[in-house]
Amino acid sequence: MKYPALVIDKNKLYHNANSIISKCHQNNIKVAAVTKVFCADKSITQIILDAKPDYLADSRIENLIKLQEFDIPKMLLRIPMISQADDVVKYADISLNSEIETIFKINDAATAQNKKHKIILMIDLGDLREGIWFKDFKDYIIPVFKLKNIDVIGIGVNLTCYGGVIPKYENLSLLIEYADYIETKFDKKLDIISGGNSSSLYLVYENNLPSRINNLRLGESIVLGRETAFGNPVPETYDDAFLLVAEIVELKEKPSVPIGEIGMDAFGNKPTFVDKGIVKRVICAVGKQDISLDGIIPVDKNIEILGASSDHLILNVSNSDKNYKVGDKVEFKLTYGGLLAASTSNYVNKVVI
Ligand SMILES: *Cc1c(COP(=O)(O)O)cnc(C)c1O
């Protein structure tokens, strides 16, 4: 195997996807499985597809293009760029939208391609990332319903991603009020009321998601077995379906404090050090080009992460029970940020086992 490697345990990932998707289906919630954190890698996507999600969803058109061969509706998650309107119609069956000008352009593109494009109108209930501000929502959306090649199939919300706002029965119920408004005013049944991302999942397990919410867009919970409102493990899931594995290229006993005047490190920061005497220092062949330092968690709990530069990860293994040697492999669990970086790095070998 080539290292550094991102090793995906097929059985564990399937188990996570199946466990969460079944739970949602039992509660009449359809699941858009979000592929962006692993760059819509096809073999990884296939494992999740085996657990029968209802949609695939990604923020980037490039990723949706990769997924074209899968026969399942595809959702574009990030508010589209106006300059992308043609590709949105071509490669996404559904897009999430909040800007009138963009929706008009998508309507033009859909007309030119002789298609009807489905959209979900995003409403901002206070998290302050995307969405039409809830107080402006009712007036703002009126012109959209006159467009011939746009089909408004639902409304949706995104919480926690920016403002950290926690989804609750109360704030999500507002979404339903707005759905009722659309249905009455425009005499139109909405198929999708999308109640958010992995931060809304805990409400499903607590039986506290407003009952008309019938869609969630789930990435992190499936992939890392973690819900994102409180950071708790999701019941019946693994947190190590994805592991980063790096190889040791140097192992030496050296002091814990550098010798000489301390200037700036490779990233322009002035480092500080705690003197722990002579320590057993390991260098792994992986670095900030592939990972973020706070995005990796050593599986061996006695390993301390000392730092990293672009291509070197430095660990203190003095307290480990294991007798590491040059050439040994060190395993790390990943946070969302760690997985995102490792997936995106061309230098990390992705291996499904
Ligand atoms: C990334 C994203 C999701 C998925 O978020 P997770 O926390 O990974 O479940 C859902 N909706 C939107 C709009 C997103 O951008």
PDBQT file of the ligand as one rigid body, heavy atoms in Angstrom, charges set to zero:
ROOT
HETATM    1  C1  LIG A 401     -22.427  20.291   3.878  1.00  0.00    +0.000 C 
HETATM    2  C2  LIG A 401     -23.891  20.529   3.891  1.00  0.00    +0.000 A 
HETATM    3  C3  LIG A 401     -24.743  19.584   4.479  1.00  0.00    +0.000 A 
HETATM    4  C4  LIG A 401     -24.226  18.357   5.205  1.00  0.00    +0.000 C 
HETATM    5  O1  LIG A 401     -23.705  18.727   6.450  1.00  0.00    +0.000 OA
HETATM    6  P1  LIG A 401     -23.199  17.608   7.515  1.00  0.00    +0.000 P 
HETATM    7  O2  LIG A 401     -22.981  18.361   8.761  1.00  0.00    +0.000 OA
HETATM    8  O3  LIG A 401     -21.967  17.011   6.947  1.00  0.00    +0.000 OA
HETATM    9  O4  LIG A 401     -24.300  16.620   7.624  1.00  0.00    +0.000 OA
HETATM   10  C5  LIG A 401     -26.106  19.812   4.417  1.00  0.00    +0.000 A 
HETATM   11  N1  LIG A 401     -26.599  20.925   3.823  1.00  0.00    +0.000 NA
HETATM   12  C6  LIG A 401     -25.822  21.858   3.255  1.00  0.00    +0.000 A 
HETATM   13  C7  LIG A 401     -26.440  23.040   2.619  1.00  0.00    +0.000 C 
HETATM   14  C8  LIG A 401     -24.442  21.698   3.272  1.00  0.00    +0.000 A 
HETATM   15  O5  LIG A 401     -23.657  22.625   2.710  1.00  0.00    +0.000 OA
ENDROOT
TORSDOF 0
